[in-house]
Amino acid sequence: MSAIALKEGVWSVGVLNPSLRVFDIVMESKYGTSYNAYLLTGEKNVLIETVHTDYFEEYVENIEQVIPLERVDYLIMNHNEPDHSGSVSKLLERCPDLKIFCTAAGKKHLEDITNRTFPVQVVKAGDTLDLGGKTLEFIPAPMLHWADSMFTWDPADKVVFTCDFLGAHFCEPTMLDSKIHDKAAYAGERHFYYQCIFGPFASYVQAGLSKLPAEAEMACTSHGPVLTETLEECKALYRQWSTPVPKEGKTAAIIYASAYGCTRALAQAAAEALEEMGIRTVQHDVTMESLDACAAIANEADVVLVGSATINRDVPKAVWDVLGSIDAINTKGRAAGAFGAYGWSGEAPGMLQTRLGQLKFATPAEAFRVLFTPTQSDLDAMKDYARSVAALLK
């Protein structure tokens, strides 16, 4: 991708990665992605972010289509995850006098990632940078989606640089939302990106939206198209997606795997007990329901009970996959427990109990398990166990 003029003196100098299919291990990126970076030119020249280290040479080529690299005065790092900061060290080798601006958390992350110190100016809310002819303002926006995140505001051009916020993994050569060919595909990827990156940080999304300058006409994100025509639409969608949906009463999710129906019987007993307490309960057998469906109810419920048979001294993969899909950021105040029937060794419930504790659910001291077919006494005890888990709700 070549340098693209966005406004007078505002350039996109990032690179495309159309072949990427998995981002950060857990995100599918079926339309590739872009590592966006920007160059503002004038009396002083400033870069906003770098790119993934594998694309440094393309990044430099794009910059030098506009100005010689040695004429860059400043580098602003809105966020320092390696897909943004990966080329900082290489850039400083070419521009040793470059001054970097980032938040205090950004300075720490940048130095921890690169294992070196930098000529960093730490900025806070309200700090500005005079470029001669225009002044940039720094707007810290922590937890969008790292502690170091911030926006950079260019009031003269009415452009806000939002880093990951409002972005998408969508490889679009023109870099403008007005030129997207498959708008439905982009809309789907924008929502998926929000769910994966910002879904766990809904309250911070609300705060971030309130910090975006209302007069901004363009949002330069760090992945996907620059937003002009769809900026207000995207902000409205983020507001909608991050607004909590009111719930009527408490809810419970019971997710289980049962080889011969014994663990299923325990799940049904637990559901009866929770329903009797007035807790609306949904049961999902992982062999019958999709991972997405199981993860969805686990992430929405106030009480989570996970049951499993033990197979080869372990929890079946389908159950582990559900626990791996639980949002570990928002478990505070929620309760969880583990249960299962077993035949030989019975390790699975204890393994699940340990993991639920690691996810910071409130949990009872022990998991619940029975040998083979549960008796009526076992089913009654399972009901008591379910009640004890529900009692841990805050």
FIFI-812481 format. One record per residue (C-alpha): residue number from 1; x, y, z. Coordinates in pm, 1 decimal. Layout:
BEGIN
(r NUM (X Y Z))
...
***
This chain:
BEGIN
(r 1 (0.0 0.0 0.0))
(r 2 (131.8 346.0 -88.3))
(r 3 (101.2 660.8 120.3))
(r 4 (-254.3 797.0 101.4))
(r 5 (-344.3 1163.0 147.7))
(r 6 (-638.0 1184.9 388.7))
(r 7 (-638.9 1562.9 430.3))
(r 8 (-385.0 1833.2 357.3))
(r 9 (-83.5 1739.2 567.9))
(r 10 (-247.3 1420.2 701.2))
(r 11 (-126.8 1094.0 548.1))
(r 12 (-191.2 724.2 595.2))
(r 13 (147.2 548.2 584.7))
(r 14 (49.1 207.6 723.9))
(r 15 (63.8 -131.3 555.3))
(r 16 (-176.2 -408.9 461.1))
(r 17 (-157.2 -774.1 561.9))
(r 18 (-422.9 -938.9 342.7))
(r 19 (-304.5 -1295.2 406.5))
(r 20 (-347.4 -1288.8 786.5))
(r 21 (-615.4 -1532.3 902.4))
(r 22 (-561.6 -1544.8 1280.6))
(r 23 (-489.2 -1234.7 1487.3))
(r 24 (-350.7 -1254.8 1841.7))
(r 25 (-404.9 -1632.5 1856.4))
(r 26 (-779.5 -1616.2 1927.9))
(r 27 (-932.1 -1393.8 1657.6))
(r 28 (-1018.2 -1509.8 1309.4))
(r 29 (-931.0 -1242.4 1052.1))
(r 30 (-1085.2 -1381.2 737.8))
(r 31 (-1039.1 -1054.4 546.8))
(r 32 (-683.1 -993.7 666.2))
(r 33 (-593.1 -674.9 850.4))
(r 34 (-403.8 -350.4 821.9))
(r 35 (-139.3 -203.2 1048.7))
(r 36 (-234.7 160.8 1022.6))
(r 37 (5.4 445.2 1091.9))
(r 38 (-21.9 813.2 1012.1))
(r 39 (205.2 1103.9 925.2))
(r 40 (125.2 1469.7 990.2))
(r 41 (345.6 1712.5 802.2))
(r 42 (418.4 2080.5 858.5))
(r 43 (674.2 2286.1 1048.3))
(r 44 (720.7 1973.4 1259.6))
(r 45 (650.2 1624.8 1129.7))
(r 46 (497.3 1360.7 1350.4))
(r 47 (428.3 991.5 1305.7))
(r 48 (135.7 837.7 1489.5))
(r 49 (226.5 476.0 1564.4))
(r 50 (447.2 231.4 1383.1))
(r 51 (363.6 -109.1 1235.2))
(r 52 (428.7 -476.9 1293.1))
(r 53 (804.0 -537.7 1276.6))
(r 54 (769.0 -765.6 972.1))
(r 55 (643.4 -467.8 768.7))
(r 56 (895.8 -202.7 870.4))
(r 57 (1052.9 -157.5 527.7))
(r 58 (714.4 -104.8 360.9))
(r 59 (632.4 146.1 637.1))
(r 60 (951.5 341.0 566.9))
(r 61 (882.9 336.6 193.6))
(r 62 (539.8 488.2 253.8))
(r 63 (680.2 762.0 478.3))
(r 64 (948.6 848.3 224.7))
(r 65 (688.1 893.4 -46.6))
(r 66 (592.3 1203.1 153.6))
(r 67 (909.0 1324.4 331.5))
(r 68 (1260.7 1189.4 393.1))
(r 69 (1259.3 970.8 703.5))
(r 70 (1518.0 1186.1 880.0))
(r 71 (1276.0 1480.6 873.9))
(r 72 (1038.9 1307.0 1116.9))
(r 73 (1056.8 1491.9 1450.2))
(r 74 (816.2 1307.1 1677.3))
(r 75 (647.4 969.5 1724.7))
(r 76 (317.9 939.3 1911.2))
(r 77 (229.3 595.7 2046.3))
(r 78 (-140.4 576.9 2131.7))
(r 79 (-102.1 210.8 2230.2))
(r 80 (203.2 -10.3 2256.1))
(r 81 (94.1 -363.0 2173.7))
(r 82 (354.2 -514.2 1937.3))
(r 83 (138.0 -480.0 1626.2))
(r 84 (170.4 -102.8 1683.2))
(r 85 (509.5 -74.4 1854.5))
(r 86 (693.0 -352.4 1672.5))
(r 87 (893.6 -113.5 1456.0))
(r 88 (985.3 145.6 1721.2))
(r 89 (1336.7 11.1 1779.8))
(r 90 (1409.6 -9.0 1407.2))
(r 91 (1274.5 341.4 1356.2))
(r 92 (1502.8 480.3 1626.2))
(r 93 (1801.0 315.6 1459.8))
(r 94 (1725.8 529.1 1153.3))
(r 95 (1609.3 837.4 1349.7))
(r 96 (1807.8 840.2 1675.9))
(r 97 (1687.7 1191.2 1775.2))
(r 98 (1320.3 1098.7 1747.8))
(r 99 (1115.6 1195.5 2054.0))
(r 100 (833.5 963.4 2160.1))
(r 101 (507.8 1067.6 2327.8))
(r 102 (293.9 817.1 2520.7))
(r 103 (120.4 765.8 2854.9))
(r 104 (305.7 652.3 3166.4))
(r 105 (168.3 300.8 3119.8))
(r 106 (269.7 320.3 2755.4))
(r 107 (628.8 402.8 2848.6))
(r 108 (646.4 97.6 3073.5))
(r 109 (488.5 -133.4 2815.6))
(r 110 (711.4 -3.6 2538.7))
(r 111 (1028.5 -57.2 2739.1))
(r 112 (915.5 -398.9 2863.3))
(r 113 (833.2 -511.4 2508.8))
(r 114 (1156.5 -386.8 2352.8))
(r 115 (1392.5 -440.6 2648.9))
(r 116 (1541.3 -92.7 2611.4))
(r 117 (1481.4 264.0 2722.9))
(r 118 (1359.3 541.0 2494.2))
(r 119 (1356.0 922.0 2479.6))
(r 120 (994.4 931.8 2598.4))
(r 121 (779.0 1228.7 2693.5))
(r 122 (505.1 1098.6 2923.6))
(r 123 (173.7 1275.2 2859.3))
(r 124 (-148.1 1310.0 3055.7))
(r 125 (-496.7 1443.1 2990.0))
(r 126 (-492.8 1793.1 2846.6))
(r 127 (-127.1 1789.6 2741.5))
(r 128 (-59.3 1922.7 2394.0))
(r 129 (209.5 1913.6 2127.1))
(r 130 (272.3 2223.9 1914.7))
(r 131 (368.9 2131.0 1560.1))
(r 132 (378.2 2489.6 1436.2))
(r 133 (53.8 2575.4 1264.2))
(r 134 (-140.6 2307.1 1447.0))
(r 135 (-154.3 2168.4 1799.0))
(r 136 (-230.5 1812.1 1895.3))
(r 137 (-406.9 1720.4 2218.8))
(r 138 (-359.0 1394.8 2410.5))
(r 139 (-665.5 1220.0 2554.0))
(r 140 (-583.5 916.0 2772.5))
(r 141 (-846.3 643.4 2731.8))
(r 142 (-726.9 358.1 2956.1))
(r 143 (-843.7 0.2 2903.1))
(r 144 (-933.6 55.1 2539.1))
(r 145 (-806.2 -208.5 2549.1))
(r 146 (-477.5 -179.3 2740.3))
(r 147 (-397.1 46.9 3034.1))
(r 148 (-176.1 260.9 2807.0))
(r 149 (-440.0 349.4 2547.9))
(r 150 (-504.6 708.5 2445.8))
(r 151 (-650.7 915.8 2163.2))
(r 152 (-468.4 1196.3 1984.5))
(r 153 (-684.8 1487.5 1869.6))
(r 154 (-603.0 1720.8 1581.7))
(r 155 (-860.4 2002.5 1616.5))
(r 156 (-729.2 2200.8 1318.1))
(r 157 (-811.4 1914.0 1081.2))
(r 158 (-1094.6 1771.8 1295.1))
(r 159 (-922.4 1432.4 1296.7))
(r 160 (-903.0 1200.9 1596.3))
(r 161 (-654.0 914.0 1604.6))
(r 162 (-823.3 637.2 1803.8))
(r 163 (-582.5 343.5 1777.9))
(r 164 (-775.1 14.4 1818.6))
(r 165 (-1097.8 192.1 1915.7))
(r 166 (-1363.2 186.2 1637.9))
(r 167 (-1141.8 -33.3 1419.6))
(r 168 (-1181.5 -366.4 1243.3))
(r 169 (-965.6 -638.8 1097.0))
(r 170 (-1059.6 -560.7 740.8))
(r 171 (-801.6 -517.3 467.8))
(r 172 (-924.6 -231.6 249.9))
(r 173 (-674.0 -89.7 -4.9))
(r 174 (-823.3 260.7 -18.9))
(r 175 (-822.4 293.3 362.4))
(r 176 (-1151.5 487.7 351.4))
(r 177 (-1491.8 366.2 469.8))
(r 178 (-1649.4 550.6 177.5))
(r 179 (-1472.6 316.3 -66.5))
(r 180 (-1559.9 -20.2 92.1))
(r 181 (-1693.2 -262.7 -168.3))
(r 182 (-1844.3 -531.0 58.2))
(r 183 (-2019.8 -323.9 321.7))
(r 184 (-2198.0 -623.1 475.8))
(r 185 (-1869.6 -806.1 527.4))
(r 186 (-1717.1 -496.9 687.8))
(r 187 (-2017.2 -453.7 917.6))
(r 188 (-1982.0 -814.4 1033.2))
(r 189 (-1610.7 -781.2 1098.7))
(r 190 (-1657.3 -450.8 1282.4))
(r 191 (-1901.2 -619.1 1521.9))
(r 192 (-1679.8 -925.4 1565.9))
(r 193 (-1381.3 -700.3 1637.0))
(r 194 (-1580.0 -513.3 1901.8))
(r 195 (-1689.3 -837.1 2067.8))
(r 196 (-1337.7 -979.7 2081.7))
(r 197 (-1142.3 -665.2 2170.8))
(r 198 (-1380.5 -436.6 2356.5))
(r 199 (-1665.1 -662.2 2470.8))
(r 200 (-1498.0 -727.9 2809.5))
(r 201 (-1446.4 -353.6 2866.4))
(r 202 (-1797.7 -216.6 2817.1))
(r 203 (-1778.6 47.5 3090.5))
(r 204 (-1450.2 176.8 2947.2))
(r 205 (-1608.3 189.7 2602.2))
(r 206 (-1877.1 418.0 2742.5))
(r 207 (-1609.9 639.3 2897.7))
(r 208 (-1408.1 640.9 2575.7))
(r 209 (-1705.5 747.6 2368.5))
(r 210 (-1761.3 1042.2 2599.4))
(r 211 (-1400.0 1151.2 2544.9))
(r 212 (-1416.8 1154.5 2165.6))
(r 213 (-1441.8 1515.6 2043.8))
(r 214 (-1795.0 1570.0 1911.7))
(r 215 (-1665.4 1785.3 1626.4))
(r 216 (-1439.9 1511.4 1485.8))
(r 217 (-1506.2 1453.7 1117.1))
(r 218 (-1257.4 1170.6 1070.8))
(r 219 (-1141.9 886.0 1296.6))
(r 220 (-809.4 730.8 1204.0))
(r 221 (-808.4 382.8 1354.4))
(r 222 (-517.5 141.9 1376.0))
(r 223 (-690.1 -144.7 1195.0))
(r 224 (-928.9 -124.1 904.2))
(r 225 (-1069.7 174.7 715.0))
(r 226 (-1046.3 536.2 823.1))
(r 227 (-1393.5 648.4 930.5))
(r 228 (-1568.2 947.4 774.4))
(r 229 (-1912.6 855.8 641.3))
(r 230 (-1964.7 585.0 901.8))
(r 231 (-1807.0 758.1 1201.9))
(r 232 (-2132.8 854.5 1372.0))
(r 233 (-2285.0 516.4 1289.5))
(r 234 (-1986.5 337.6 1441.5))
(r 235 (-1999.7 548.1 1757.5))
(r 236 (-2371.5 474.1 1790.7))
(r 237 (-2310.5 101.8 1750.1))
(r 238 (-2036.7 105.5 2014.6))
(r 239 (-2278.6 286.1 2244.4))
(r 240 (-2545.9 25.8 2177.4))
(r 241 (-2314.1 -272.3 2216.6))
(r 242 (-2161.1 -144.1 2540.3))
(r 243 (-2489.4 -52.9 2710.6))
(r 244 (-2586.0 -322.5 2963.5))
(r 245 (-2908.9 -503.7 2888.1))
(r 246 (-3135.4 -496.5 3195.2))
(r 247 (-3207.8 -840.1 3337.6))
(r 248 (-3512.7 -945.0 3532.3))
(r 249 (-3391.7 -1155.8 3821.5))
(r 250 (-3089.6 -1382.3 3851.2))
(r 251 (-2991.7 -1635.6 3587.3))
(r 252 (-2792.5 -1958.1 3587.3))
(r 253 (-2611.6 -2158.1 3320.4))
(r 254 (-2547.5 -2529.9 3358.4))
(r 255 (-2300.4 -2661.1 3101.6))
(r 256 (-2201.7 -3025.1 3101.2))
(r 257 (-2070.5 -3330.2 2918.9))
(r 258 (-2216.3 -3666.7 3013.0))
(r 259 (-2098.2 -3997.5 2869.2))
(r 260 (-2380.0 -4221.0 2997.9))
(r 261 (-2633.3 -3982.9 3150.1))
(r 262 (-2497.7 -3979.7 3506.6))
(r 263 (-2358.8 -3624.5 3493.5))
(r 264 (-2673.2 -3519.5 3305.5))
(r 265 (-2883.7 -3640.2 3598.4))
(r 266 (-2678.1 -3422.5 3831.5))
(r 267 (-2726.2 -3124.5 3599.1))
(r 268 (-3100.8 -3173.8 3599.0))
(r 269 (-3110.9 -3195.9 3977.8))
(r 270 (-2911.5 -2870.3 4001.6))
(r 271 (-3147.9 -2700.4 3756.8))
(r 272 (-3450.1 -2803.0 3965.6))
(r 273 (-3293.7 -2657.8 4280.1))
(r 274 (-3200.5 -2328.9 4115.2))
(r 275 (-3542.0 -2288.5 3953.6))
(r 276 (-3702.4 -2347.5 4294.8))
(r 277 (-3491.5 -2053.9 4419.5))
(r 278 (-3637.8 -1832.9 4146.7))
(r 279 (-3320.0 -1836.2 3937.3))
(r 280 (-3395.1 -1871.2 3566.6))
(r 281 (-3178.5 -2161.9 3450.8))
(r 282 (-3057.6 -2283.3 3110.9))
(r 283 (-2887.0 -2620.0 3054.8))
(r 284 (-2654.1 -2696.5 2763.3))
(r 285 (-2496.9 -3031.4 2681.4))
(r 286 (-2168.5 -2947.5 2504.3))
(r 287 (-2212.5 -3243.6 2271.8))
(r 288 (-2548.1 -3109.7 2153.4))
(r 289 (-2498.7 -2731.6 2154.4))
(r 290 (-2234.3 -2523.4 1978.6))
(r 291 (-1936.4 -2375.9 2158.8))
(r 292 (-2068.2 -2026.7 2086.1))
(r 293 (-2405.1 -2107.5 2242.8))
(r 294 (-2244.3 -2258.9 2554.4))
(r 295 (-2001.3 -1969.5 2590.6))
(r 296 (-2282.6 -1717.0 2548.8))
(r 297 (-2490.8 -1849.2 2836.8))
(r 298 (-2180.9 -1891.1 3054.7))
(r 299 (-2083.3 -1528.3 2998.7))
(r 300 (-2431.6 -1392.2 3067.6))
(r 301 (-2529.5 -1595.8 3375.6))
(r 302 (-2497.9 -1493.3 3739.4))
(r 303 (-2443.7 -1856.5 3842.6))
(r 304 (-2237.3 -2097.5 3633.7))
(r 305 (-2226.3 -2471.4 3699.4))
(r 306 (-1991.2 -2679.5 3485.8))
(r 307 (-2020.9 -3057.5 3488.8))
(r 308 (-1810.5 -3324.9 3328.6))
(r 309 (-1740.9 -3691.2 3318.2))
(r 310 (-1375.1 -3787.3 3356.4))
(r 311 (-1216.4 -3937.6 3046.3))
(r 312 (-856.2 -4056.0 3059.5))
(r 313 (-804.0 -3861.1 3382.3))
(r 314 (-903.1 -3534.4 3221.5))
(r 315 (-1190.8 -3306.1 3124.8))
(r 316 (-1312.5 -3357.9 2766.4))
(r 317 (-1187.8 -3092.7 2527.3))
(r 318 (-1536.5 -2960.9 2450.7))
(r 319 (-1580.1 -2860.3 2816.0))
(r 320 (-1234.9 -2701.4 2835.9))
(r 321 (-1319.3 -2503.9 2524.1))
(r 322 (-1619.0 -2350.4 2698.9))
(r 323 (-1410.2 -2245.3 2997.5))
(r 324 (-1152.8 -2103.3 2757.1))
(r 325 (-1428.6 -1887.0 2608.1))
(r 326 (-1538.7 -1732.5 2936.2))
(r 327 (-1471.0 -1360.1 2970.5))
(r 328 (-1225.8 -1354.2 3260.9))
(r 329 (-1251.3 -975.8 3297.8))
(r 330 (-1610.9 -964.5 3419.7))
(r 331 (-1656.4 -1248.6 3667.6))
(r 332 (-1658.6 -1030.1 3979.7))
(r 333 (-1972.4 -1085.8 4186.5))
(r 334 (-2063.8 -1402.2 3998.0))
(r 335 (-2060.5 -1756.3 4138.8))
(r 336 (-1958.1 -2088.5 3991.1))
(r 337 (-1915.2 -2452.6 4081.3))
(r 338 (-1809.8 -2781.4 3924.7))
(r 339 (-1961.6 -3126.9 3937.0))
(r 340 (-1954.9 -3464.2 3766.9))
(r 341 (-2007.7 -3836.8 3784.1))
(r 342 (-1708.0 -4061.0 3723.9))
(r 343 (-1613.1 -4424.7 3692.0))
(r 344 (-1239.1 -4476.8 3744.4))
(r 345 (-1048.4 -4182.4 3881.5))
(r 346 (-1276.1 -3875.4 3881.9))
(r 347 (-1029.5 -3587.1 3836.3))
(r 348 (-1249.0 -3374.8 3607.7))
(r 349 (-1468.0 -3191.5 3864.2))
(r 350 (-1166.6 -3088.1 4070.1))
(r 351 (-986.2 -2963.2 3759.6))
(r 352 (-1288.7 -2756.4 3663.0))
(r 353 (-1320.8 -2620.7 4015.6))
(r 354 (-958.5 -2503.4 4008.7))
(r 355 (-1006.0 -2328.8 3676.9))
(r 356 (-1325.2 -2154.1 3788.9))
(r 357 (-1136.3 -2021.2 4089.6))
(r 358 (-858.3 -1898.3 3862.5))
(r 359 (-1121.7 -1711.7 3661.9))
(r 360 (-1208.2 -1528.3 3987.9))
(r 361 (-1559.3 -1663.4 4027.1))
(r 362 (-1680.4 -1704.4 4382.7))
(r 363 (-1664.0 -2081.7 4432.6))
(r 364 (-1729.5 -2330.2 4713.4))
(r 365 (-1433.9 -2506.5 4871.5))
(r 366 (-1485.2 -2832.1 4680.8))
(r 367 (-1632.5 -2962.8 4359.3))
(r 368 (-1921.5 -3210.3 4374.6))
(r 369 (-1876.3 -3559.3 4233.9))
(r 370 (-2035.3 -3903.1 4256.9))
(r 371 (-1930.1 -4252.0 4152.8))
(r 372 (-2123.3 -4376.2 3849.0))
(r 373 (-2505.2 -4358.2 3872.4))
(r 374 (-2623.8 -4104.1 4129.9))
(r 375 (-2861.1 -4227.9 4396.2))
(r 376 (-3151.9 -4020.6 4520.9))
(r 377 (-2933.0 -3917.1 4808.9))
(r 378 (-2668.7 -3802.6 4559.2))
(r 379 (-2927.1 -3602.2 4364.8))
(r 380 (-3047.8 -3434.9 4684.3))
(r 381 (-2687.0 -3352.1 4771.2))
(r 382 (-2638.0 -3207.2 4422.3))
(r 383 (-2935.7 -2979.6 4483.1))
(r 384 (-2778.6 -2862.9 4808.8))
(r 385 (-2452.4 -2800.8 4624.2))
(r 386 (-2625.7 -2589.3 4360.7))
(r 387 (-2795.2 -2386.3 4634.0))
(r 388 (-2461.2 -2333.5 4808.1))
(r 389 (-2310.0 -2198.0 4487.0))
(r 390 (-2601.9 -1960.1 4432.3))
(r 391 (-2561.4 -1836.9 4789.8))
(r 392 (-2215.0 -1703.9 4695.1))
(r 393 (-2362.4 -1440.5 4465.4))
(r 394 (-2272.1 -1086.1 4559.7))
***
